Amino acid sequence: MVNVTKANFLEQSNDLLKHLPTAAFVAIDEEMTGISLPGSGRPSKDDTPSQRYESIKTVPERYAVIQLGVALFHEHPDYQTKKKEAPSEEDSSSGVKSEAEYLVRRYNFYL
């Protein structure tokens, strides 16, 4: 994991941009100075997505992002494994599926 600060921002940003195009997938996480508004309570589990959005959309407008995490996942070329699966009725293939292990490049940006 790389902690990206003012001192190494340019170097690590260039590293991230260099490896981003070849990533199999990317994960992003952020930490904020707050996660709820005073007096707003917790969203109900019964809320629809649009109701939940309406109730919490002001949170990111009020609080600041203080840390951003980015993880780039690349398939590890030396660790392809074969997993034997029973062929389904719809699939006439051999029932062998390739699985991959991943190398992860993690960057924590302190903002």
Secondary structure, 3 states (H helix, E strand, C coil): CEEECCCCHHHHHHHHHHHHHHCCEEEEEEEECCCCCCCCCCCCCCCCHHHHHHHHCCHHHHCCEEEEEEEEEEECCCCCEEEECCCCCCCCCCCEEEECCEEEEEEEEEC
